[in-house]
Amino acid sequence: MRIHRRGLLRQFSVAAAATALPPISVNSILSVTDSPTFPVRLNRNESAYGPCESAKAAFHDAIAQANRYPSDDSDTFRAAVATLHGVKPENITLGCGSTELLRMAADASLGPGKNLVIASPTFDFIAGIAGLLGAEVRGVPLTRTYAHDVEAMLAKTDARTGLIYICNPNNPTGTLTPKSELEAFLSKLQPGVTVLIDEAYHDYVAPTGNYGSWATKAAADPRLIVTRTFSKVYGLAGLRVGYAISSADAAKRLSAQRLAMGINVVATRTALAALSDRAYMQRIALRNSNDRQEFYNQANARMLRSLDSEANFVLLATDRSGKEVADLLSTKRVLVASSFPSFEKYIRVSLGLREEMQEFWRVWDASMPHHPM
């Protein structure tokens, strides 16, 4: 089993805590608190904390305009997103969640005789769209460190490659593909191939020289499209708002596939308010980091293995069929995700509220066999 520095630090922190404090049982860590709402939804990587107060207020104010079709709202929102990234409004394409932008990119780049190069496992929504378009899907396993194998992806690329998809941090692993490797990858990529970098979980990544966003660079590179979403750290998954940053020409190709008035007035105004509260976003990112560390602590206390994640979820080893475990937890009203290629004996657990995580561990302890890993 590979042992990473962060894993060692987690183990040392657990050992230090055990030395400094009186002995306590795992169950006593999970003291009674507010009851969770059932089912406990830890299966879709949603933010546990919802939107900021200004976004809530904007939502309620916007309801009064729900009888109107969108007018200038999208232009105002697009300009605000462009300002955030230091690019021009013509570099921004809005979408009904980032999933619509993935669909738009596939429609613009793929079809019969074309192929999509994609990691396995990753967020495979775009692979489904590629199949519907009649394009070939070329999957490439992750590396031993769970990064995208960019050299192998290059080897899978040819004159018929219409699109390469890279999710960074990756879903379902939560792991990073190093910035230096992506730079080398792009320097070797043949002309005419579009690369879509999905940065849905960007805001959860702790500052590190090993990672960098490609959002601003995408505006000046005709090969690149970077997608972002308001479904994660901003807590607006239910409103479906996302955007892409690209060159102006690429944005035109994307927009040609866009659903007219695809973002409604309420969603646009709420997202605009959420965008303005950067302090809230930073607090949520910090809280997520703390929640993730607590998850590691609980897993380590049970001698369970997990992957080091930079997102708002963790891939947890089950040592048996992950689908069976997910189905079992579901009968106890706790929902998690499973059945990922190469990780069939894992479940993906989204980080929830304190009471939701307590319920997860309570159900785990009541349902799973206890043994050292």
C-alpha positions as CSV (number, residue, x, y, z in Angstrom):
1,M,0.0,0.0,0.0
2,R,1.4,3.4,-0.9
3,I,1.9,5.8,2.0
4,H,1.8,9.5,1.2
5,R,3.2,12.3,3.4
6,R,-0.3,13.5,4.2
7,G,-1.4,10.0,5.2
8,L,1.6,9.9,7.6
9,L,0.7,13.3,9.0
10,R,-2.9,12.2,9.6
11,Q,-1.7,9.1,11.4
12,F,0.8,11.1,13.5
13,S,-2.0,13.5,14.4
14,V,-4.3,10.7,15.5
15,A,-1.5,9.1,17.5
16,A,-0.6,12.5,19.1
17,A,-4.2,13.1,20.0
18,A,-4.5,9.7,21.6
19,T,-1.4,10.4,23.7
20,A,-2.5,13.9,24.8
21,L,-6.1,13.0,25.7
22,P,-7.6,10.3,28.0
23,P,-8.6,7.2,26.1
24,I,-12.0,7.5,24.4
25,S,-13.9,5.2,22.2
26,V,-14.8,5.9,18.6
27,N,-18.5,6.1,19.6
28,S,-17.8,8.7,22.2
29,I,-16.3,11.0,19.6
30,L,-19.7,11.0,17.9
31,S,-21.6,12.7,20.6
32,V,-25.3,13.3,20.1
33,T,-26.1,16.5,18.2
34,D,-28.9,17.7,15.9
35,S,-30.6,14.9,14.0
36,P,-29.8,14.7,10.3
37,T,-32.4,15.1,7.6
38,F,-33.1,11.8,5.9
39,P,-32.0,10.4,3.6
40,V,-28.5,11.6,4.4
41,R,-27.3,12.6,1.0
42,L,-23.5,12.0,0.7
43,N,-23.6,10.8,-2.9
44,R,-23.6,13.8,-5.1
45,N,-20.7,16.1,-3.9
46,E,-23.1,18.9,-3.0
47,S,-22.0,21.6,-0.6
48,A,-23.3,20.8,2.9
49,Y,-23.5,24.5,3.8
50,G,-25.6,26.1,1.1
51,P,-25.2,29.6,-0.3
52,C,-24.2,32.8,1.4
53,E,-26.7,35.2,2.9
54,S,-26.4,37.7,0.1
55,A,-27.2,34.9,-2.4
56,K,-30.3,33.9,-0.4
57,A,-31.5,37.5,-0.3
58,A,-30.9,37.9,-4.1
59,F,-32.9,34.7,-4.6
60,H,-35.9,36.0,-2.8
61,D,-35.7,39.4,-4.5
62,A,-35.4,37.7,-7.9
63,I,-38.6,35.7,-7.4
64,A,-40.5,38.9,-8.0
65,Q,-39.1,38.9,-11.5
66,A,-39.8,35.2,-12.3
67,N,-42.6,36.2,-14.6
68,R,-40.1,37.9,-16.9
69,Y,-37.8,36.3,-19.5
70,P,-34.0,37.0,-18.9
71,S,-32.9,40.3,-20.5
72,D,-29.7,42.0,-19.4
73,D,-29.1,39.7,-16.4
74,S,-26.9,37.3,-18.4
75,D,-24.7,40.1,-19.8
76,T,-24.2,41.5,-16.3
77,F,-23.3,38.2,-14.9
78,R,-21.0,37.3,-17.7
79,A,-19.1,40.6,-17.2
80,A,-18.8,39.9,-13.5
81,V,-17.3,36.5,-14.2
82,A,-14.9,38.0,-16.7
83,T,-13.7,40.5,-14.2
84,L,-13.1,37.8,-11.6
85,H,-10.7,36.0,-14.0
86,G,-9.2,39.1,-15.6
87,V,-10.6,38.3,-19.1
88,K,-13.1,39.8,-21.5
89,P,-16.9,39.0,-21.5
90,E,-16.4,37.4,-24.9
91,N,-14.2,34.8,-23.3
92,I,-17.1,33.6,-21.1
93,T,-19.8,31.2,-22.0
94,L,-22.6,30.6,-19.5
95,G,-24.4,27.3,-19.1
96,C,-27.1,25.5,-17.2
97,G,-24.5,24.0,-14.8
98,S,-21.1,23.0,-16.1
99,T,-22.7,19.8,-17.4
100,E,-24.4,21.8,-20.1
101,L,-21.1,23.2,-21.0
102,L,-19.6,19.7,-21.3
103,R,-22.5,18.8,-23.6
104,M,-21.9,22.0,-25.6
105,A,-18.2,21.2,-26.0
106,A,-19.0,17.6,-27.1
107,D,-21.5,18.8,-29.6
108,A,-19.0,21.3,-31.0
109,S,-16.1,18.9,-31.2
110,L,-17.4,15.3,-31.6
111,G,-19.4,13.2,-33.9
112,P,-19.1,10.0,-36.1
113,G,-15.4,9.4,-37.0
114,K,-14.2,11.5,-34.1
115,N,-12.9,10.3,-30.7
116,L,-12.8,11.6,-27.1
117,V,-9.8,10.8,-24.9
118,I,-10.7,10.6,-21.2
119,A,-9.3,9.2,-18.0
120,S,-10.8,6.2,-16.2
121,P,-12.2,6.7,-13.7
122,T,-13.3,10.3,-14.0
123,F,-16.6,12.3,-14.2
124,D,-17.9,10.5,-17.2
125,F,-20.9,12.6,-18.2
126,I,-19.1,13.8,-21.3
127,A,-18.4,10.2,-22.3
128,G,-22.1,9.5,-22.4
129,I,-22.7,12.5,-24.7
130,A,-19.8,11.4,-26.9
131,G,-21.5,8.0,-27.3
132,L,-24.8,9.5,-28.3
133,L,-23.0,11.6,-30.9
134,G,-21.4,8.5,-32.4
135,A,-17.9,9.3,-31.3
136,E,-15.4,6.7,-30.0
137,V,-14.5,7.0,-26.3
138,R,-10.8,6.2,-25.5
139,G,-10.4,5.6,-21.8
140,V,-6.9,5.9,-20.2
141,P,-6.3,4.5,-16.6
142,L,-5.0,6.9,-14.0
143,T,-1.4,6.7,-12.9
144,R,-0.2,4.9,-9.7
145,T,-0.6,8.2,-7.9
146,Y,-4.1,8.7,-9.3
147,A,-3.2,11.5,-11.6
148,H,-4.2,11.7,-15.2
149,D,-1.7,9.7,-17.3
150,V,-1.1,12.6,-19.7
151,E,1.6,10.7,-21.6
152,A,-0.7,7.8,-22.2
153,M,-3.5,10.2,-23.2
154,L,-1.2,11.8,-25.8
155,A,-0.5,8.3,-27.2
156,K,-4.2,7.8,-27.6
157,T,-4.6,11.1,-29.5
158,D,-4.6,11.1,-33.3
159,A,-5.9,13.1,-36.2
160,R,-9.5,12.1,-35.4
161,T,-9.3,13.2,-31.8
162,G,-11.9,16.0,-31.3
163,L,-11.7,16.5,-27.6
164,I,-9.6,15.6,-24.5
165,Y,-11.3,15.8,-21.1
166,I,-9.3,16.4,-17.9
167,C,-11.0,16.7,-14.6
168,N,-8.7,18.4,-12.1
169,P,-9.1,17.8,-9.2
170,N,-10.5,14.5,-10.5
171,N,-13.8,13.0,-9.6
172,P,-14.2,10.4,-8.0
173,T,-10.6,10.3,-6.6
174,G,-10.2,13.9,-5.5
175,T,-6.6,13.8,-6.7
176,L,-4.6,16.3,-8.6
177,T,-2.7,16.1,-11.9
178,P,0.4,18.2,-11.4
179,K,0.7,21.5,-13.1
180,S,4.1,20.7,-14.6
181,E,2.7,17.5,-16.2
182,L,-0.2,19.4,-17.8
183,E,2.2,22.1,-19.1
184,A,4.4,19.4,-20.7
185,F,1.2,17.7,-22.1
186,L,0.0,20.9,-23.7
187,S,3.4,21.6,-25.2
188,K,3.4,18.2,-27.0
189,L,-0.2,18.2,-28.1
190,Q,-0.8,18.3,-31.8
191,P,-2.6,21.4,-33.3
192,G,-6.4,21.3,-33.7
193,V,-7.2,19.2,-30.6
194,T,-9.4,20.8,-28.0
195,V,-8.7,20.2,-24.3
196,L,-11.4,20.7,-21.8
197,I,-10.2,21.1,-18.2
198,D,-13.0,20.7,-15.7
199,E,-12.2,22.7,-12.6
200,A,-15.5,22.1,-10.7
201,Y,-13.5,21.5,-7.4
202,H,-10.9,24.2,-7.9
203,D,-11.9,26.3,-4.9
204,Y,-11.4,23.4,-2.5
205,V,-7.7,23.0,-3.4
206,A,-5.2,24.2,-0.8
207,P,-2.5,26.5,-2.3
208,T,0.3,24.4,-3.6
209,G,2.9,24.7,-6.3
210,N,1.8,21.4,-7.6
211,Y,-1.5,22.8,-8.8
212,G,-2.6,25.8,-10.9
213,S,-5.8,26.9,-12.6
214,W,-5.9,27.2,-16.4
215,A,-8.8,29.6,-16.4
216,T,-7.0,32.8,-17.3
217,K,-4.7,31.1,-19.8
218,A,-7.6,29.5,-21.6
219,A,-8.7,33.0,-22.9
220,A,-5.5,33.2,-24.9
221,D,-5.1,29.6,-26.0
222,P,-7.5,28.4,-28.7
223,R,-7.0,24.8,-27.7
224,L,-8.3,25.2,-24.1
225,I,-11.7,25.4,-22.5
226,V,-11.9,25.6,-18.7
227,T,-15.3,25.0,-17.0
228,R,-16.4,26.1,-13.5
229,T,-19.6,25.6,-11.6
230,F,-21.6,27.2,-8.9
231,S,-22.8,23.8,-7.7
232,K,-19.9,23.2,-5.3
233,V,-18.3,25.7,-3.0
234,Y,-21.0,28.3,-3.8
235,G,-23.8,25.9,-2.7
236,L,-26.1,26.5,-5.7
237,A,-26.3,23.0,-7.2
238,G,-30.1,23.2,-7.4
239,L,-30.0,26.4,-9.5
240,R,-27.7,25.0,-12.2
241,V,-25.2,27.7,-13.1
242,G,-21.8,27.2,-14.7
243,Y,-19.5,28.9,-17.1
244,A,-16.6,28.3,-19.4
245,I,-13.5,30.4,-20.1
246,S,-12.0,30.1,-23.6
247,S,-10.8,32.1,-26.5
248,A,-13.4,34.2,-28.2
249,D,-13.6,31.9,-31.2
250,A,-14.0,28.8,-29.0
251,A,-16.7,30.7,-27.1
252,K,-18.6,31.3,-30.3
253,R,-18.4,27.6,-31.1
254,L,-19.8,26.7,-27.7
255,S,-22.5,29.3,-27.8
256,A,-23.7,27.9,-31.1
257,Q,-24.7,24.8,-29.1
258,R,-26.2,26.7,-26.2
259,L,-29.9,26.5,-25.2
260,A,-31.4,29.9,-25.7
261,M,-32.1,31.6,-22.3
262,G,-30.7,28.5,-20.6
263,I,-30.0,30.3,-17.3
264,N,-33.1,31.8,-15.7
265,V,-33.4,35.2,-14.0
266,V,-33.4,33.7,-10.4
267,A,-30.3,31.6,-11.0
268,T,-28.4,34.4,-12.7
269,R,-29.1,37.0,-10.0
270,T,-28.4,34.6,-7.1
271,A,-25.1,33.4,-8.7
272,L,-24.1,37.1,-9.2
273,A,-24.6,37.7,-5.5
274,A,-22.7,34.6,-4.5
275,L,-19.8,35.6,-6.7
276,S,-19.5,38.9,-4.9
277,D,-19.0,37.3,-1.5
278,R,-15.5,35.9,-1.8
279,A,-15.0,35.8,2.0
280,Y,-17.9,33.3,2.3
281,M,-16.4,31.1,-0.3
282,Q,-13.1,31.1,1.4
283,R,-14.7,30.2,4.8
284,I,-16.5,27.3,3.2
285,A,-13.3,26.1,1.6
286,L,-11.6,26.2,5.0
287,R,-14.5,24.5,6.7
288,N,-14.4,21.8,4.0
289,S,-10.7,21.2,4.7
290,N,-11.5,20.8,8.4
291,D,-14.4,18.4,7.6
292,R,-12.1,16.4,5.4
293,Q,-9.5,16.1,8.1
294,E,-12.1,14.9,10.6
295,F,-13.2,12.3,8.1
296,Y,-9.6,11.1,7.8
297,N,-9.4,11.0,11.6
298,Q,-12.5,8.9,11.9
299,A,-11.3,6.5,9.1
300,N,-7.9,6.2,10.7
301,A,-9.5,5.4,14.1
302,R,-11.2,2.5,12.4
303,M,-8.0,1.5,10.5
304,L,-9.7,2.2,7.1
305,R,-7.8,3.3,4.0
306,S,-8.8,6.3,1.9
307,L,-7.4,8.4,-1.0
308,D,-5.9,11.8,-0.3
309,S,-8.5,14.2,-1.6
310,E,-8.4,17.9,-2.6
311,A,-12.2,18.1,-3.1
312,N,-15.4,17.9,-0.9
313,F,-15.5,14.1,-1.0
314,V,-13.3,11.1,-0.1
315,L,-12.9,7.7,-1.8
316,L,-13.0,5.2,1.1
317,A,-11.8,1.6,0.8
318,T,-14.4,-1.0,1.8
319,D,-12.5,-4.3,1.2
320,R,-15.6,-5.7,-0.4
321,S,-17.9,-4.7,-3.2
322,G,-18.5,-0.9,-3.0
323,K,-21.9,-1.4,-4.6
324,E,-22.9,-3.9,-1.9
325,V,-21.8,-1.4,0.8
326,A,-23.6,1.5,-0.9
327,D,-26.7,-0.6,-1.2
328,L,-26.5,-1.6,2.5
329,L,-26.0,1.9,3.7
330,S,-28.9,3.0,1.5
331,T,-31.2,0.6,3.4
332,K,-30.2,2.7,6.5
333,R,-31.1,5.9,4.7
334,V,-27.4,6.9,4.1
335,L,-26.6,7.5,0.4
336,V,-23.1,7.2,-1.0
337,A,-21.7,6.6,-4.5
338,S,-19.9,3.5,-5.8
339,S,-19.1,1.3,-8.8
340,F,-16.1,3.3,-10.2
341,P,-13.8,1.5,-12.7
342,S,-10.6,0.3,-10.9
343,F,-12.2,1.2,-7.6
344,E,-14.9,-1.4,-7.3
345,K,-14.0,-1.9,-3.6
346,Y,-14.5,1.7,-2.7
347,I,-17.3,4.1,-2.0
348,R,-17.2,7.9,-2.5
349,V,-18.4,9.8,0.5
350,S,-19.4,13.5,0.1
351,L,-18.6,15.6,3.1
352,G,-21.8,16.6,4.9
353,L,-22.8,18.5,8.0
354,R,-21.5,17.3,11.3
355,E,-24.7,15.5,12.2
356,E,-24.8,13.8,8.7
357,M,-21.2,12.6,9.2
358,Q,-22.1,11.3,12.6
359,E,-24.9,9.3,11.1
360,F,-22.7,7.9,8.4
361,W,-20.2,6.6,11.0
362,R,-23.0,5.4,13.2
363,V,-24.5,3.4,10.4
364,W,-21.0,2.2,9.2
365,D,-20.2,0.9,12.7
366,A,-23.5,-0.9,13.0
367,S,-23.4,-2.4,9.5
368,M,-19.8,-3.2,8.6
369,P,-17.5,-5.9,10.0
370,H,-14.7,-4.5,12.1
371,H,-11.1,-5.6,11.2
372,P,-7.7,-4.0,10.8
373,M,-6.7,-3.0,7.3
